[in-house]
Amino acid sequence: MTLGESLSGASNAMSVELEACVATLAQARAAVDAGATRVELCGPGDGGTTPSMGLLEECLSSLAVPVHVMIRGHTEDFVVTPEWRSVMTRDIQHAVRAGAHAVVIGPLTAGREIDVSTTQAFVESAEHIPVVFHRAFDQVADQLRAIDALLALGLSAALTSGGRSRALDGAAVLAQLQERARDRLTIMAGGGVRADNVGALMRAVPLRAVHARATEPAVFAATALALREYLAQRTQTNE
């Protein structure tokens, strides 16, 4: 059994997706070798932008795990102007045609709420593939109200640290969000997830998905190993 299989395939009760945030093909390959069960593919910039279609196609053709593609025109903020909405819609359409398994978006209003109109347009452009809301979610003023908006819009997951810099520090809010979403939307914890805290995070909130940056392969590999060890211990305890 591979590390990835141990994270996602042992049993439904123990199933945890480990998403790796990557910006190159080499990072993606290293993350999958370390145990990532899917990758979030980003382009350059703080927080990630839309990657090139060439990079997306290379990852799709060479990786054996799902590839979720970031759709973000710039790193200035999360407000999507009409011009950027047109550009990002085209990027989504290109990603769908290329075979991306999901797109990752995060439109907000100037008042720090979910931009419902733009999000709905992006969901429609994504056609049949899932749509994930990225950590722009941590900028909203009311996360419970925001999760209700995402549920109504039909998104598949929200990446969040519970409004804190580290997911572990936002564990109480993550639990509230997960209770609100139940099985209708996956709450994916991200933000400072590392080997020294992923076990404590999972003990605090029984998450179905965690997200970790994999731009430093050794750091990500240690996180994946720590998660595997935690899941193995949890399985033994429940037997």
matplotlib code that plots the C-alpha trace (Angstrom):
import matplotlib.pyplot as plt

x = [0.0, 1.3, 1.3, -1.5, -3.6, -3.1, -4.4, -7.5, -8.4, -8.2, -11.9, -14.5, -14.3, -10.6, -10.6, -8.7, -7.7, -4.3, -4.1, -0.7, -0.4, 2.2, 3.5, 5.7, 5.6, 8.6, 6.8, 3.7, 5.6, 7.4, 4.2, 2.4, 5.4, 5.2, 1.5, -0.6, -4.0, -4.5, -2.8, -3.9, -1.9, -1.1, 0.9, 3.3, 2.5, 1.6, -1.4, -1.1, -2.5, -3.8, -1.0, -0.2, -2.3, 0.9, 1.8, -1.7, -1.7, 1.7, 0.4, -2.8, -0.9, 1.8, 0.1, -2.0, -4.0, -6.7, -5.5, -7.4, -6.4, -6.3, -8.2, -7.0, -6.1, -3.9, -2.8, -3.9, -7.1, -10.1, -12.5, -13.2, -13.8, -15.9, -12.7, -11.1, -14.4, -14.2, -10.5, -11.2, -14.2, -12.1, -9.4, -12.1, -13.3, -9.8, -9.2, -12.4, -11.4, -7.9, -9.4, -8.9, -10.7, -11.8, -11.3, -10.5, -11.9, -12.5, -14.4, -15.3, -17.1, -15.5, -17.5, -15.8, -18.7, -19.0, -19.5, -22.6, -23.0, -19.4, -19.2, -22.4, -21.1, -17.9, -19.8, -21.8, -18.6, -17.1, -19.9, -19.6, -16.5, -16.4, -15.7, -13.7, -13.5, -10.0, -8.7, -10.2, -12.9, -10.9, -11.4, -15.2, -16.7, -19.2, -17.9, -21.1, -23.2, -20.6, -20.7, -24.5, -23.9, -21.4, -23.9, -26.6, -24.2, -23.3, -19.6, -17.9, -15.4, -14.0, -10.4, -10.1, -8.1, -11.2, -10.2, -6.8, -3.3, -3.0, -5.7, -4.9, -5.7, -9.0, -10.1, -13.1, -14.5, -13.6, -15.7, -18.6, -18.3, -18.1, -21.2, -23.0, -21.9, -22.2, -21.9, -23.0, -19.7, -16.2, -14.4, -10.7, -8.3, -5.3, -3.0, 0.3, -0.5, 2.8, 4.2, 4.3, 0.6, -1.4, -2.1, -3.4, -5.5, -7.1, -7.7, -9.5, -11.6, -12.3, -11.6, -12.1, -9.5, -6.3, -4.3, -0.5, 1.9, 4.3, 6.7, 9.3, 9.1, 10.9, 8.5, 5.5, 6.8, 7.2, 3.6, 2.3, 4.2, 2.8, -0.7, -0.2, 1.1, -1.9, -4.4, -2.6, -2.9, -6.5, -7.3, -5.6, -7.6, -10.9, -10.3]
y = [0.0, 3.4, 6.4, 8.0, 4.8, 4.7, 8.3, 7.9, 4.3, 2.3, 2.8, 5.4, 6.2, 6.9, 8.6, 11.9, 13.7, 15.3, 18.2, 19.6, 23.2, 23.2, 25.6, 23.4, 19.9, 18.8, 19.9, 18.1, 14.9, 15.1, 15.7, 12.7, 10.5, 11.7, 10.9, 13.7, 12.4, 15.4, 18.7, 22.3, 23.7, 27.4, 29.9, 32.5, 35.1, 35.2, 32.9, 31.6, 32.8, 30.9, 28.6, 28.4, 26.0, 24.2, 23.5, 22.3, 20.0, 18.5, 17.8, 16.3, 14.0, 12.9, 12.7, 9.8, 12.0, 14.7, 18.2, 21.2, 24.4, 27.8, 30.5, 33.9, 36.8, 38.7, 38.9, 42.5, 41.5, 39.1, 41.6, 40.6, 43.5, 43.0, 42.8, 40.2, 38.3, 37.8, 36.7, 34.3, 32.8, 32.1, 30.5, 28.3, 27.2, 26.4, 24.4, 22.4, 21.6, 20.6, 18.0, 19.7, 17.8, 21.0, 24.7, 26.8, 30.3, 33.0, 36.1, 38.5, 41.9, 45.0, 44.5, 41.1, 38.9, 36.1, 37.7, 35.6, 36.8, 36.2, 32.9, 31.7, 32.7, 30.8, 27.7, 27.8, 28.1, 25.1, 23.0, 19.4, 19.7, 20.7, 24.2, 24.9, 28.2, 29.1, 30.9, 34.1, 32.5, 33.5, 37.2, 37.2, 38.9, 36.1, 32.6, 30.8, 33.0, 32.6, 28.8, 29.0, 31.1, 28.5, 25.7, 27.5, 28.1, 24.4, 24.5, 21.3, 22.5, 25.5, 25.9, 27.7, 28.1, 29.1, 32.8, 32.4, 32.3, 28.6, 26.0, 24.6, 27.9, 28.1, 24.5, 25.6, 27.6, 24.7, 22.4, 24.9, 25.1, 21.4, 20.9, 23.5, 22.0, 18.3, 16.2, 18.9, 20.6, 19.6, 21.8, 21.5, 22.9, 24.8, 27.4, 26.4, 22.7, 21.0, 17.8, 19.2, 20.1, 18.0, 15.3, 17.9, 19.5, 16.1, 15.4, 18.7, 18.4, 15.1, 16.6, 14.8, 16.9, 18.9, 21.2, 21.8, 23.8, 21.6, 24.1, 22.7, 18.9, 17.8, 19.8, 18.4, 14.9, 15.2, 16.5, 13.6, 11.1, 12.7, 12.5, 8.8, 8.0, 9.8, 7.9, 4.6, 5.3, 6.2, 3.1, 0.9, 2.8, 2.1, -1.6]
z = [0.0, -0.9, 1.4, -0.6, -0.4, 3.4, 3.6, 1.4, 0.9, 4.1, 5.0, 4.7, 8.4, 8.1, 4.7, 4.7, 1.5, 1.6, -0.9, -1.9, -3.0, -5.8, -8.5, -10.6, -12.1, -10.0, -6.8, -7.9, -8.6, -5.3, -3.4, -5.0, -4.2, -0.6, -0.3, -1.7, -2.9, -5.1, -6.0, -6.1, -9.1, -8.8, -10.8, -9.4, -6.7, -3.0, -2.6, -6.1, -9.5, -12.5, -13.8, -17.5, -19.5, -20.6, -17.0, -16.3, -19.3, -18.2, -14.7, -16.0, -18.3, -15.9, -12.4, -11.2, -8.8, -9.4, -10.3, -9.0, -10.8, -9.2, -11.0, -9.8, -12.1, -9.7, -6.1, -5.3, -3.6, -4.1, -5.7, -9.3, -11.6, -14.8, -16.9, -14.6, -14.5, -18.3, -18.1, -15.3, -17.0, -20.0, -17.8, -16.2, -19.7, -20.8, -17.6, -18.2, -21.8, -20.6, -18.2, -14.8, -12.0, -10.3, -10.3, -7.3, -7.0, -4.3, -5.4, -2.6, -2.5, -1.3, 1.9, 2.6, 1.6, -1.0, -4.4, -5.2, -8.7, -9.8, -8.0, -9.6, -13.1, -12.4, -11.2, -14.5, -16.5, -14.7, -16.2, -14.8, -12.6, -8.9, -7.7, -4.6, -2.7, -1.6, 1.5, 0.5, 2.6, 5.7, 4.8, 5.1, 8.1, 9.0, 8.0, 9.0, 6.7, 4.0, 4.2, 3.7, 0.6, -0.8, 0.0, -1.9, -4.9, -5.1, -4.3, -3.4, -0.8, 1.1, 2.1, 5.4, 8.6, 10.5, 10.1, 11.9, 10.5, 11.4, 11.0, 14.4, 16.0, 14.1, 15.0, 17.0, 14.0, 11.6, 13.8, 13.6, 9.8, 9.4, 11.5, 9.3, 6.1, 7.1, 3.9, 1.5, 1.3, 2.4, 4.9, 4.0, 6.6, 5.4, 6.9, 8.6, 8.5, 9.3, 10.7, 14.2, 14.3, 11.8, 14.5, 17.0, 14.3, 13.4, 17.1, 17.5, 14.3, 12.5, 9.1, 5.7, 3.9, 4.8, 2.6, 2.9, 0.9, -1.0, -2.4, 0.0, -0.7, 2.4, 4.6, 2.8, 3.0, 6.8, 7.1, 5.0, 7.2, 10.4, 9.0, 8.1, 11.5, 13.2, 11.0, 11.8, 15.5, 15.2, 13.3, 16.0, 18.7, 17.0, 16.3]

ax = plt.figure().add_subplot(projection="3d")
ax.plot(x, y, z, "-o")
ax.set_aspect("equal")
plt.show()
